Amino acid sequence: VTVAGQPLPLTVSVVARNPRTKAPADGFTIEGSWRAVDGYLRLDGLVTAPGDEDQVADLVIRVAGAELPLGTMADDPLLLPRKLLSRLPLVSLRAEGEDRLALAVPPDRLVLHSFAASEGGVELHFPFGFSRETKPELRLRAPFACLLYSTDPRWHYRAALERYYGFFAEPFRPFTREHGGWFFAAETKDLPNPQHFRFHEGGPWGVDEDEARGLGTYPYRESSSATISLEGSQQPKDQAEAMARFEELERRRVPEGWQPQQAFTLDESKAFAGQRSLLADSGATGVWTGALQQVTLPQPEAGPITVSGRSKADGISGEPDNNYSIYVDAVLADGSYLFGQCASFRTGTHDWEESTFTFQAKQPVVSLRVFCLLRHHHGRAWFDEVRVGPAARPEVNWLRNSGFEELREPAEYRYIRDNVCLQPDGRWAFHITNNLSADVPPDAPMNLLRFSLNVDPDLPASDAHPTPASQTIAEFDSYFRQFPSIDGVYIDSVSAWCSYIYNTRREHWPAADEPLTYDPRTLAVASHGRFAMMDYLRALQERYHLLGKAVFTNIHTEQASFPLYLVSDIPGIESSAFQDEEALFFYRASSYHKPLLLMNYLNLHKLDDREVALRFHLNAAQWGLLPSTGRGVQQAYRLYGDVTHRYLPAIAELSEAGWEPVPHTAGRAERFGRSLADSGHAGADRVQAAHELALVVGELGLDEQDVHG
């Protein structure tokens, strides 16, 4: 290895190892060649396994004579933090006392990998799995690539990052130039400080309200899991019992158009009309039972709407209220909600009775959620002959199957069976849980199974057998046709569910574009869900960038998720570790110039404490990250609106100017905006100076004229 004409005492070797014994793997062949490409050396190669059976092997690229320089942000912010080793796809190599080289995995060949110091050298490991049950080009094969390139030793790891961004500009290039905060579950028109926000997780209804305030609308979708409700309050004690209860649900037939809310039963022994009714049995716990139907109106309804239905009761506890009712939530044309429009029933025990309620919304109604609801009461309730429709036209019922007579096979269970991932032990990947919310628990514990689904866009899909990717694309295609001014899509939990699964489901493997790997505990060959998610997000970008739409993601705090930043236009970090400087460095290094949002909650992260909120803003400012409190924006403004006013405009300007990894200065500082030599103009540096001044002024509590004076 020679750098700037000077040979270094380094040698590079490539070997396949048996992960069981760490000895050379027998029978594997490795082909490859180095070539010079625009300032770096690139090794492209292919590992081929012997025979026809599943195999595993570690490909190891060893740089003998090199050291691995690591540190902490507190001791030396120019070094790679030790706890981020293998979280980012590159390391510095130290030779003859200087960090003059970098070893990296290119973004077009990202697979599972790890870096490690070994005796007398540094190693890059690729844990590969091999099978015949893949795409033809990957059958018993694993392509790989790595880079070697020189770096400026003065700036250590930061110089390695700078050159990596330069070599591979496209996946780090910002698609949107918007910079501001994130919110959800809050009406746009009630935001006290809309000028500080840009990203609304919500819609598509209400896009006009967002546009009027300069906000982007990003409808929600969580694609990589599916949740079902089990009957009763007693959760399964283990996976075997959970699967037995799931399979029991699969055998049932359900009413067309309706979805269970925790649980319901069709009772053919009791009906007001027809052959059956819907039975909601909350037992002695008062859990949420009944069914839901979601209705999109054929056209917005500006007139009064009538809700009616019939119910029979057996031992319903408590006083009458909306928790035993035909319960309706309405979505209005401006994107706001009108909750709890209810035709309520008497409690106790009674025969069939009818209840009717008429409401008038302030805005035209565009869609409805209609519940046959029993919750917070003990007992049993039967529902039949439900109607929701215009008050002026009693013959019109917007509900399908209002008497529960039409039955279907439960397609939602077949959808799970088609797409669920398999764990290395061969069992379905799911969690037994009592809650779905990230920050607000339910009034009463729920009884749920949440399954991890494969989101790979290349899984075969049909109308009868949709996939998570095909369902998501159909939904967003419909939104964009109906609401063309929507700004993009919001994809939740992209680093969770399938993204941490070693998926051993063999019929899924032909969809994978990346070579297989193996589970490190069992050595079972698998495809990794993180790369299925990467391919899924890339497919959304390729489809919707043509329409000018951005992909906004919630990546969570998972620091193994670097590949997902490359296919996220607006990376968001829910429950960000904003008090951990090394985590903040990881977020910024992974996103580079893209706007990155810290998405935290008042109740979970002590942001109702003014001092914590101030530190939230200052720590975000250090890296040009956009601090947000999501659901609690009104409360946050009441508690520390002055802090937001003082800092967020400057933070947004820092984000817009763009973080640069090499600070060009000693001490603890970060640089935003290109240098004069890089940019060819002075504007960026002047902007950066103004940003630094604004932050210093704000922290000291001074006015700008005081400093200027």
Helices and strands as residue ranges (DSSP letters): E 2-3, E 6-7, E 11-17, E 29-37, E 40-48, E 55-64, E 70-71, E 80-81, G 82-84, E 90-95, E 98-104, G 107-109, E 114-118, E 121-130, G 136-138, E 141-150, G 153-155, H 156-167, G 170-172, E 181-183, G 188-190, G 194-196, E 197-201, H 207-212, E 216-218, E 220-221, E 225-229, H 239-251, E 254-255, E 259-260, E 265-267, E 277-283, E 289-301, E 305-316, E 324-332, E 337-344, E 348-359, E 365-374, E 379-390, E 407-408, H 411-419, E 430-433, E 448-452, H 468-482, E 488-491, G 497-500, E 502-503, G 506-511, E 517-518, E 525-528, H 529-544, G 545-547, E 550-554, H 562-566, E 570-574, H 581-591, E 597-599, H 610-623, E 626-628, H 633-657, E 659-660, E 671-672, H 676-679, H 683-700, H 704-708
